[in-house]
Amino acid sequence: MKRLLLALAVLPLLSLPALAEGLRLLMIHQPGCLYCAQWEAEVGDAYHLTAEGRAAPLLRHELRAALPDGIALARPAVFTPTFVLLDPAGRETGRIEGYPGEEFFWGLLQRMIADAVEDAQG
């Protein structure tokens, strides 16, 4: 794991999407969620422009709606926002419940992506 994290740290961030091919980030939200609005203001508009956003494109999903076909969560979402990292088969590989602020969000997401890449590489 440490070797992978070191490799990710020294590789240009542009290579991250190639390493993490097929990942997606499911954002579960609901109307009136203040933390969802905070995430949108701090991260939402720029997410797709980041290495993480290219590695795990964002899918938005309302909390009370049925999950899209092909997505399997380890457990139902209870809090919003909940960010679920999905592998290429649509299975949950990691989760962030709530929005702990921009700095924590990016750190947690980077860790989830690195773990998913390591798991996929065996």
MOFENVEN-V390149 format. One record per residue. RES is the residue in three letters. SS is DSSP state (A for helix, B for strand, O for the rest). PSI is psi in radians with two decimals (NA if undefined). Layout:
RES&SS&PSI  RES&SS&PSI
This chain:
MET&O&-0.79  LYS&A&-0.64  ARG&A&-0.72  LEU&A&-0.79  LEU&A&-0.69  LEU&A&-0.76  ALA&A&-0.74  LEU&A&-0.59  ALA&A&-0.61  VAL&A&-0.34  LEU&O&2.59  PRO&O&2.50  LEU&A&-0.39  LEU&A&-0.38  SER&A&-0.29  LEU&A&-0.81  PRO&A&-0.64  ALA&A&-0.68  LEU&A&-0.56  ALA&O&0.51  GLU&O&2.26  GLY&O&-0.13  LEU&O&2.66  ARG&B&2.65  LEU&B&2.02  LEU&B&2.09  MET&B&2.01  ILE&B&2.14  HIS&B&3.06  GLN&O&2.68  PRO&O&2.45  GLY&O&0.02  CYS&O&1.98  LEU&A&-0.65  TYR&A&-0.55  CYS&A&-0.78  ALA&A&-0.67  GLN&A&-0.77  TRP&A&-0.78  GLU&A&-0.76  ALA&A&-0.65  GLU&A&-0.51  VAL&A&-0.68  GLY&A&-0.88  ASP&O&-0.50  ALA&O&-0.15  TYR&A&-0.87  HIS&A&-0.27  LEU&A&-0.18  THR&O&2.86  ALA&A&-0.69  GLU&A&-0.71  GLY&A&-0.57  ARG&A&-0.58  ALA&A&-0.63  ALA&O&1.43  PRO&B&2.56  LEU&B&2.33  LEU&B&2.23  ARG&B&2.48  HIS&B&2.30  GLU&B&2.45  LEU&O&-0.79  ARG&O&-0.08  ALA&O&2.70  ALA&O&2.50  LEU&O&2.54  PRO&O&2.67  ASP&O&2.47  GLY&O&0.09  ILE&O&2.24  ALA&B&2.00  LEU&O&2.62  ALA&O&-0.58  ARG&O&2.77  PRO&O&2.65  ALA&O&2.44  VAL&O&-0.67  PHE&O&2.67  THR&O&2.51  PRO&O&2.66  THR&B&2.27  PHE&B&2.12  VAL&B&2.11  LEU&B&2.22  LEU&B&2.41  ASP&O&3.07  PRO&O&-0.42  ALA&O&-0.01  GLY&O&0.22  ARG&B&2.52  GLU&B&2.29  THR&B&-0.24  GLY&B&2.84  ARG&B&2.47  ILE&B&2.07  GLU&B&2.13  GLY&O&3.13  TYR&O&1.80  PRO&O&0.16  GLY&O&2.78  GLU&A&-0.83  GLU&A&-0.82  PHE&A&-0.71  PHE&A&-0.89  TRP&A&-0.74  GLY&A&-0.78  LEU&A&-0.73  LEU&A&-0.76  GLN&A&-0.72  ARG&A&-0.75  MET&A&-0.75  ILE&A&-0.78  ALA&A&-0.74  ASP&A&-0.71  ALA&A&-0.70  VAL&A&-0.78  GLU&A&-0.76  ASP&A&-0.70  ALA&A&-0.52  GLN&A&-0.12  GLY&O&NA
